[in-house]
Amino acid sequence: MLSDVEPEITIRVAGELLMFLPAARRKPVHRVKHDGTSTLGHLVESLGVPLPEAGPMTIGGEPAGPATRPDAGAEVHVSAVPRPQPVPLEPAQDAPRFLLDVHLGTLARRMRLLGLDTAYHNDMDDPALVVQANEERRVLLTQDRGLLRRRALWFGAYVRGSRPDDQLRDLLDRFAPALNPWTRCTACNGELLPVDKQDVERHLEAGTRRSYDVYGRCADCGQVYWRGAHGDHLEEIVRESARLVGRPRT
């Protein structure tokens, strides 16, 4: 006698990933219909979790990749991405490079303050972002879940938090990048080079000339920097970021 019960797959989602699920379905255990053709990656994204945010996945306790097709009755577990998350580097790279979408301008400036190679454009659409991220091997940071679902994207990450302070903490916790503060132009991402005071005096206000003797200039856009121009607030961002990256993980 044939059973009238449709075959199902059980998917258990890690608590860190529940934020991606619609509010009405924000629960850790889901039973989905088994159609015999859907891959594990398709099933995970159909729940609402972008694949770049899914960490190790198992079927029946055994490791499984996004292209795996689970059998009927399978028990699937989807973990969050382990932290810190390594980034594949090209032979010529010594540190990860980043690209931020149009909504993360403040975060981009703070990342540059910390010396992270951070590309940002306030007028670039999604296809162009994917092209630049792939060509320059940059990690694409976004809060657009649809952008993370683009199959062509080589590496992306969702930025948690609505405030720049929280976004920066999330970025540092996820990638634990090496910091080199005060070495990049916060306006254009160019390298800051030491410059003699006499070479930039004509660009300075009288009070600045009297108060400061050490200056840097962006090799790309020519903007002049001096430590006093950043203020106590940015000094605190640098100190707190260094503390977060150096903090032992539990």
Phi and psi in degrees as a GROMACS rama.xvg file:
@    title "Ramachandran Plot"
@    xaxis  label "Phi"
@    yaxis  label "Psi"
@TYPE xy
-77.8567  140.876  LEU-2
-80.684  141.663  SER-3
-86.8561  -3.628  ASP-4
-80.6302  124.325  VAL-5
-72.523  138.801  GLU-6
-65.3994  143.788  PRO-7
-131.841  166.431  GLU-8
-124.257  137.113  ILE-9
-99.0281  126.652  THR-10
-119.532  121.796  ILE-11
-104.322  123.762  ARG-12
-107.661  131.204  VAL-13
-59.9842  147.867  ALA-14
-58.0717  -33.3184  GLY-15
-65.4571  -17.8538  GLU-16
-99.0223  -5.57413  LEU-17
-64.0563  -24.7143  LEU-18
-59.9543  -23.4399  MET-19
-83.9787  -13.0746  PHE-20
-84.2606  147.617  LEU-21
-56.2153  146.093  PRO-22
-53.5691  -37.9228  ALA-23
-71.3597  -15.9061  ALA-24
-120.415  22.1041  ARG-25
-83.0038  75.6275  ARG-26
-137.692  156.01  LYS-27
-76.9638  -21.9393  PRO-28
-118.077  129.795  VAL-29
-131.453  139.194  HIS-30
-113.748  118.662  ARG-31
-119.129  153.692  VAL-32
-66.9186  137.49  LYS-33
-93.0275  115.89  HIS-34
-105.08  -1.76809  ASP-35
82.8238  -9.35268  GLY-36
-122.582  -25.4104  THR-37
-68.8504  136.163  SER-38
-81.0323  165.793  THR-39
-62.0475  -40.1988  LEU-40
-60.7214  -42.261  GLY-41
-64.1117  -41.6126  HIS-42
-64.7943  -41.195  LEU-43
-65.2693  -45.2576  VAL-44
-69.4393  -29.1711  GLU-45
-67.472  -22.7759  SER-46
-75.7807  -24.247  LEU-47
123.859  -4.35525  GLY-48
-90.1717  116.153  VAL-49
-64.1889  138.459  PRO-50
-57.2634  -35.4663  LEU-51
-61.6442  -17.0466  PRO-52
-94.7006  -8.51399  GLU-53
-87.4347  128.834  ALA-54
-89.9055  -146.74  GLY-55
-57.8766  138.038  PRO-56
-121.438  144.315  MET-57
-130.323  153.281  THR-58
-124.922  116.394  ILE-59
60.3628  30.4971  GLY-60
85.6809  -4.41119  GLY-61
-102.534  140.366  GLU-62
-56.2655  141.646  PRO-63
-143.376  145.595  ALA-64
-98.7438  168.866  GLY-65
-59.1858  -26.338  PRO-66
-84.2501  -6.19592  ALA-67
-67.6016  140.203  THR-68
-104.553  106.586  ARG-69
-65.2855  146.336  PRO-70
-79.2923  162.439  ASP-71
-59.1762  137.74  ALA-72
84.1563  1.24343  GLY-73
-66.0176  147.443  ALA-74
-106.272  113.928  GLU-75
-108.675  137.955  VAL-76
-123.99  129.998  HIS-77
-115.095  115.055  VAL-78
-91.8716  164.945  SER-79
-81.0837  162.601  ALA-80
-61.9721  128.264  VAL-81
-63.1207  147.31  PRO-82
-120.948  139.241  ARG-83
-71.1182  145.761  PRO-84
-93.9235  122.105  GLN-85
-71.4251  149.484  PRO-86
-116.189  125.168  VAL-87
-60.7119  132.989  PRO-88
-112.519  143.869  LEU-89
-72.1321  157.886  GLU-90
-53.9625  -33.6849  PRO-91
-84.5609  -5.96948  ALA-92
-91.5997  143.279  GLN-93
-116.753  -0.741756  ASP-94
-159.874  155.829  ALA-95
-63.0437  148.459  PRO-96
-112.306  151.351  ARG-97
-128.553  155.334  PHE-98
-137.496  127.919  LEU-99
-111.682  145.684  LEU-100
-77.9742  178.303  ASP-101
-64.6497  -18.5543  VAL-102
-91.0984  0.760327  HIS-103
-119.586  38.4982  LEU-104
-63.196  -41.9883  GLY-105
-65.6793  -41.4578  THR-106
-61.4395  -40.2863  LEU-107
-58.6617  -45.1226  ALA-108
-64.5526  -36.9367  ARG-109
-70.1997  -36.7228  ARG-110
-64.8621  -40.6715  MET-111
-64.4845  -37.7937  ARG-112
-55.8462  -34.6379  LEU-113
-85.8596  1.46511  LEU-114
86.4878  14.0306  GLY-115
-86.1849  134.466  LEU-116
-69.2473  103.189  ASP-117
-130.065  109.579  THR-118
-88.7722  142.354  ALA-119
-154.632  137.503  TYR-120
-135.703  137.825  HIS-121
-93.465  11.2347  ASN-122
-140.62  24.2663  ASP-123
-102.797  130.424  MET-124
-83.8716  173.615  ASP-125
-60.3428  -48.0252  ASP-126
-59.0727  -39.179  PRO-127
-67.7486  -36.5218  ALA-128
-61.2817  -43.7963  LEU-129
-62.8468  -42.3329  VAL-130
-60.9923  -47.6826  VAL-131
-65.1058  -43.4792  GLN-132
-58.2187  -42.5676  ALA-133
-71.2066  -44.7916  ASN-134
-66.9246  -37.3235  GLU-135
-101.056  4.93593  GLU-136
52.1437  51.7265  ARG-137
-103.77  143.37  ARG-138
-74.1754  121.091  VAL-139
-85.7682  117.255  LEU-140
-101.984  132.472  LEU-141
-158.356  164.091  THR-142
-115.212  16.6443  GLN-143
-98.9886  105.214  ASP-144
-65.4061  -33.3241  ARG-145
-62.8268  -36.7876  GLY-146
-64.3737  -37.8891  LEU-147
-69.8331  -18.5717  LEU-148
-86.3496  -2.37745  ARG-149
-67.9719  121.362  ARG-150
-62.2215  -28.907  ARG-151
-74.1267  -18.0894  ALA-152
-69.9132  126.616  LEU-153
-77.9006  -33.9334  TRP-154
-160.641  122.368  PHE-155
-140.247  165.384  GLY-156
-151.855  140.44  ALA-157
-84.878  132.445  TYR-158
-94.2463  119.769  VAL-159
-87.5532  145.238  ARG-160
108.034  144.852  GLY-161
-98.4944  -18.9568  SER-162
-101.638  143.664  ARG-163
-54.9487  -36.3649  PRO-164
-60.3197  -45.3706  ASP-165
-68.8009  -38.8028  ASP-166
-62.5449  -42.5617  GLN-167
-66.0834  -41.5163  LEU-168
-60.6093  -40.5627  ARG-169
-64.643  -43.3462  ASP-170
-61.8495  -44.9552  LEU-171
-67.241  -37.5306  LEU-172
-68.3366  -37.813  ASP-173
-73.6895  -42.6354  ARG-174
-110.467  -16.338  PHE-175
44.2383  52.9223  ALA-176
-73.578  152.083  PRO-177
-69.09  134.641  ALA-178
-102.158  145.783  LEU-179
-141.37  69.7229  ASN-180
-57.9368  152.744  PRO-181
65.8398  26.1838  TRP-182
-115.665  -4.02956  THR-183
-128.061  148.07  ARG-184
-70.8117  123.938  CYS-185
-72.5505  -15.7033  THR-186
-84.6072  -40.8907  ALA-187
-130.1  -4.8538  CYS-188
82.2969  3.61653  ASN-189
-69.1639  164.907  GLY-190
-77.9798  135.265  GLU-191
-88.4718  128.421  LEU-192
-116.727  143.555  LEU-193
-59.6133  144.769  PRO-194
-141.503  141.744  VAL-195
-67.2145  142.167  ASP-196
-56.5057  -39.3958  LYS-197
-65.2041  -22.3474  GLN-198
-79.9087  -15.9759  ASP-199
-122.005  2.39278  VAL-200
-55.762  -35.8263  GLU-201
-68.0124  -15.3226  ARG-202
-94.9295  -1.11298  HIS-203
-106.519  148.692  LEU-204
-71.8253  156.001  GLU-205
-57.4362  -42.1629  ALA-206
-63.8535  -37.02  GLY-207
-66.9122  -42.8414  THR-208
-60.1919  -38.2661  ARG-209
-72.4318  -31.0004  ARG-210
-95.6081  -23.0078  SER-211
-132.464  146.241  TYR-212
-121.973  -14.2529  ASP-213
-108.041  125.964  VAL-214
-136.256  156.709  TYR-215
-132.428  156.324  GLY-216
-135.471  139.818  ARG-217
-68.9121  128.699  CYS-218
-68.9491  -18.7841  ALA-219
-97.8728  -52.9532  ASP-220
-103.604  -10.6814  CYS-221
84.0758  1.11676  GLY-222
-63.9159  139.416  GLN-223
-97.2986  138.577  VAL-224
-127.565  150.019  TYR-225
-146.984  151.021  TRP-226
-59.2099  -36.2892  ARG-227
-64.8323  -22.6327  GLY-228
-70.1489  -17.0931  ALA-229
-85.2358  -29.435  HIS-230
81.3659  167.45  GLY-231
-63.9475  -32.115  ASP-232
-62.2162  -44.6759  HIS-233
-71.898  -32.7736  LEU-234
-59.6906  -40.1797  GLU-235
-68.3123  -37.4383  GLU-236
-59.4211  -43.4819  ILE-237
-64.3954  -45.8884  VAL-238
-62.7917  -45.8125  ARG-239
-66.7823  -38  GLU-240
-65.2401  -42.5792  SER-241
-62.1118  -38.1721  ALA-242
-65.5595  -41.8445  ARG-243
-65.6284  -43.2793  LEU-244
-68.0768  -33.7112  VAL-245
-86.5542  -4.08685  GLY-246
-72.9848  133.72  ARG-247
-61.1459  143.129  PRO-248
-94.3041  143.626  ARG-249
